[in-house]
């Protein structure tokens, strides 16, 4: 069984000019081969992109070490690059080249044989939704299409690790959802390890299993979102079939509060410490069948604000209160 | 199954070797370059002089065909170092023009839309990238410089016989080395100009400036100051002295050949350093 971390940083320091951008970051992120996603969060200028570019060997390490898939970024940059796919934040294409031609070149540069590269270029472009536009020059693409083309070139050669820098930048809501769906698919169906750098909490929350928060070049928080998901299940959206007229009272008896939205839809607030099993038993006692159950999690934003110092511990209780009030308002 | 129905599958097959990956960029670049009509026209035009040389070689080995022109014709038709020096000069000028016309699309499009970070996020180093781009120009310019030069030399060797070859083999070697140095210098200077100057016309003018304006400036400098070292700043004069040295021709005056070799090395190292500095996947503003 693999236990190699995707990223391993030890007192990593990166200096650009006179300024030290990364100031001694140490952490181990992800486990290779598990198809897990790691999120890099932080406000603008926190050092997220610098960290990614350092992992790619674009910036010199001034002190400490960085390893990707067990390879040292300084001495084994070529080996690392052969196993990763990178989607940059900024524009990256050749304007007067068709998408299929561009991807073919990128595929061959990654080591795909000529015929396979052409086949894969078509295949990936169809997969990301650019099939019909694959013979158009990249310069004529809209921003959303360019983002998809960038994603396509990063997954073309089937990398083991996919590094995505702000993949949903400039996308409309529909395109954003599609992008996140594709990223999740790479993770879940194709077992790629994802490193997602974003300042959008929602994106990270939807895709990642683990997150680190950077602020002013320092690691200020590391969290396992999977565990967070298990512990934060105060808000529940429930959809049932059957006679649910007694459900509200039954929930009240258990200390939870629920309100019906009609057609079997319920919104429920759990008290701290209450387990989901209670709800299952309660619903079973009422002879109801569950069609849909969703946990609502608003914890990442809280974690993030606390980590970057925009939320005092004293304010946290207020925040929780507000959150509850909001939940009550919703109810 | 048709591609659009297939869906995405991770590639897990064998990958190609480093050399194969290195040749990807030149392969597609040559294809792009040769799609330009002007490049093809120039390539054809650049073949006229070598064709003339082939005719010249043929005639010099069949003097009996030109009996009517008198006995002096034999000296005129001699194939020696001067013959190849003129050949290299003519083809050298074509090489500059062809570089200006063909090379613009090599580096500028990669830089203008940030494609470099995609190249360098793959197993391709900066040195590989520069080498790949150089190979494009070197390959193209070889077609009009040392390849026809060696062809002419081989033809002469074949017609004149073994004794001529044994006496003049260094001419062939000189044509090869001399032309290679020249096209390497042109390519490096041109790539540097295109990397730094985004506007096509300005980049082209700056390349012309390096090869033609510097020539005039160095000549004026030499005349005004009464020295010869100003020629070290003139790539054409530097290469001319080196060619003379390689072909065993003693020029009337000018800077020392050894000094020209050093000047040439400096001229090649400088653009290489500038290129390596410029061709970064990300710009760092400190």
Boltz contact constraints between the chains, C-beta under 6 A:
constraints:
  - contact:
      token1: [A, 16]
      token2: [B, 284]
      max_distance: 6.0
  - contact:
      token1: [A, 16]
      token2: [B, 286]
      max_distance: 6.0
  - contact:
      token1: [A, 17]
      token2: [B, 286]
      max_distance: 6.0
  - contact:
      token1: [A, 53]
      token2: [B, 282]
      max_distance: 6.0
  - contact:
      token1: [A, 56]
      token2: [B, 121]
      max_distance: 6.0
  - contact:
      token1: [A, 58]
      token2: [B, 281]
      max_distance: 6.0
  - contact:
      token1: [A, 58]
      token2: [B, 282]
      max_distance: 6.0
  - contact:
      token1: [A, 78]
      token2: [B, 123]
      max_distance: 6.0
  - contact:
      token1: [A, 81]
      token2: [B, 122]
      max_distance: 6.0
  - contact:
      token1: [A, 81]
      token2: [B, 123]
      max_distance: 6.0
  - contact:
      token1: [A, 82]
      token2: [B, 123]
      max_distance: 6.0
  - contact:
      token1: [A, 86]
      token2: [B, 121]
      max_distance: 6.0
  - contact:
      token1: [A, 88]
      token2: [B, 117]
      max_distance: 6.0
  - contact:
      token1: [A, 90]
      token2: [B, 114]
      max_distance: 6.0
  - contact:
      token1: [A, 91]
      token2: [B, 113]
      max_distance: 6.0
  - contact:
      token1: [A, 91]
      token2: [B, 114]
      max_distance: 6.0
  - contact:
      token1: [A, 92]
      token2: [B, 114]
      max_distance: 6.0
  - contact:
      token1: [A, 92]
      token2: [B, 115]
      max_distance: 6.0
  - contact:
      token1: [A, 92]
      token2: [B, 117]
      max_distance: 6.0
  - contact:
      token1: [A, 92]
      token2: [B, 118]
      max_distance: 6.0
  - contact:
      token1: [A, 93]
      token2: [B, 113]
      max_distance: 6.0
  - contact:
      token1: [A, 94]
      token2: [B, 109]
      max_distance: 6.0
  - contact:
      token1: [A, 94]
      token2: [B, 115]
      max_distance: 6.0
  - contact:
      token1: [A, 95]
      token2: [B, 113]
      max_distance: 6.0
  - contact:
      token1: [A, 105]
      token2: [B, 28]
      max_distance: 6.0
  - contact:
      token1: [A, 108]
      token2: [B, 24]
      max_distance: 6.0
  - contact:
      token1: [A, 109]
      token2: [B, 21]
      max_distance: 6.0
  - contact:
      token1: [A, 109]
      token2: [B, 24]
      max_distance: 6.0
  - contact:
      token1: [A, 109]
      token2: [B, 122]
      max_distance: 6.0
  - contact:
      token1: [A, 109]
      token2: [B, 124]
      max_distance: 6.0
  - contact:
      token1: [A, 110]
      token2: [B, 122]
      max_distance: 6.0
  - contact:
      token1: [A, 111]
      token2: [B, 15]
      max_distance: 6.0
  - contact:
      token1: [A, 111]
      token2: [B, 16]
      max_distance: 6.0
  - contact:
      token1: [A, 113]
      token2: [B, 16]
      max_distance: 6.0
  - contact:
      token1: [A, 122]
      token2: [B, 3]
      max_distance: 6.0
  - contact:
      token1: [A, 123]
      token2: [B, 3]
      max_distance: 6.0
  - contact:
      token1: [A, 123]
      token2: [B, 6]
      max_distance: 6.0
  - contact:
      token1: [A, 126]
      token2: [B, 3]
      max_distance: 6.0
  - contact:
      token1: [A, 126]
      token2: [B, 4]
      max_distance: 6.0
  - contact:
      token1: [A, 127]
      token2: [B, 8]
      max_distance: 6.0
  - contact:
      token1: [A, 131]
      token2: [B, 4]
      max_distance: 6.0
  - contact:
      token1: [A, 157]
      token2: [B, 11]
      max_distance: 6.0
  - contact:
      token1: [A, 158]
      token2: [B, 10]
      max_distance: 6.0
  - contact:
      token1: [A, 158]
      token2: [B, 11]
      max_distance: 6.0
  - contact:
      token1: [A, 190]
      token2: [B, 10]
      max_distance: 6.0
